[in-house]
Amino acid sequence: MFRTKRSALVRRLWRSRAPGGEDEEEGAGGGGGGGELRGEGATDGRAHGAGGSGAGRAGCCLGKAVRGAKGHHPHPPAAGTGAAGCAEADLKALTHSVLKKLKERQLELLLQAVESRGGTRTACLLLPGRLDCRLGLGAPAGSQPAQSPSSYSLPLLLCKVFRWPDLRHSSEVKRLCCCESYGKINPELVCCNPHHLSRLCELDSQLLLEPGDRSHWCVVAYWEEKTRVGRLYCVQEPSLDIFYDLPQGNGFCLGQLNSDNKSQLVQKVRSKIGCGIQLTREVDGVWVYNRSSYPIFIKSATLDNPDSRTLLVHKVFPGFSIKAFDYEKAYSLQRPNDHEFMQQPWTGFTVQISFVKGWGQCYTRQFISSCPCWLEVIFNSR
């Protein structure tokens, strides 16, 4: 009976592995502008999904400030035959081998995390951190075997299987601050919950400055088109979840705000906010983690080249993190030549985030005030 239950858990976990690419609204890997994450700023037109003019239109809005984790698209092509098929078989064998070594309770914790898809806070899955999982790269029958196997840490392997099949290296992920292993170096036990890590949007450069200590370090305003909904939300804790419905997080629940907006588009986008985002103040700046199932779009003065004539809108795919605000950069910035800010006071200490729908010179909506659901985050100067 014990073996039967464990085997059933392993089979259920394998069936819950990350799928291949699928179309999502507003270019989440599909026809509405689905370039590579770094490809949003590329102009060569190479993009996954139903490329063409849609991909080119959205493609100019990332610029060079952000690139995806080693340039891989979060939705890889489906596994085919030949070497790809062999690699898939090898990965399945390796995953089953690892899962069968886990205890029944550990399998249950992993299954709970995988099936929740990050929608609820799940417990850490602490396992030996020194375990390396080696995967021989598949090759077609009759060909020479791979010269060297791919080596994955256990957390990286589980992230590859259950979240991002194109994941290659630990430098492409970032551990969330809610995790017990956050900030720990070479612990004996490391958390292997794949939803306690996010995919990393790498910046070209980083400046390090610890934010000042205040009663609140930022305030958040929620807007629907040109109307602010509810009061300003003062953030005191280092990490804040901004989500739509309980129990999808712990913090700012947008669904509890009174809104009189009857627009069908607002209603549609509001229903897609879901788990929303996680806003975290860390030593090197403020990070935004996309917890939802759809892209978010971010505009921040510290994400761009200080000499650029206009601020770019950056697309962040589900499961990715981006350092949305850098304190040191903000102090050195001058007012940008951005026509959107000519009609209102501007500060380098403000970040704008829209859900599902993007805006800017490469989108139908020129201003964020035309977006159905969006946030304004205002940071303390110290």
Buried (B, 14 or more C-beta within 10 A) or exposed (E): EEEEEBBEBBEEBBEBBBEEBEBBBBBBBBBBBBBBBBBBBBEEEEBBBBBEEBBBBBBBBBBEBBBBBBEBBBBBEEBEEEBBEBBBEBBEEBBBEBBEEBEEEBBBBBBBBBBBBBBBBBEBBBBEBEBEBEBBBBBEEEEEEBEEBBEBBBBBBBBBBBBBBBBBEBEBBBBBBBBBBBEBEEEEBBBBBBBBBBBBBBBEEEBEBEBEEEEEBBBBBBBBBEEEBBEBBEBEEEBBBBBBBEEBBBBBBBEEBEBEBEEEBBBBBBEBBBBBBBBBBBEBBBBBBBBBBBBBBBBBBBBBEEEBEBBBBBBBBBBBBBBBBBBEBBBEBEEBEBEBBEEEEBEBBBBBBBBBBBBBEBBEBEEBBBBBBBBBBEBBEE
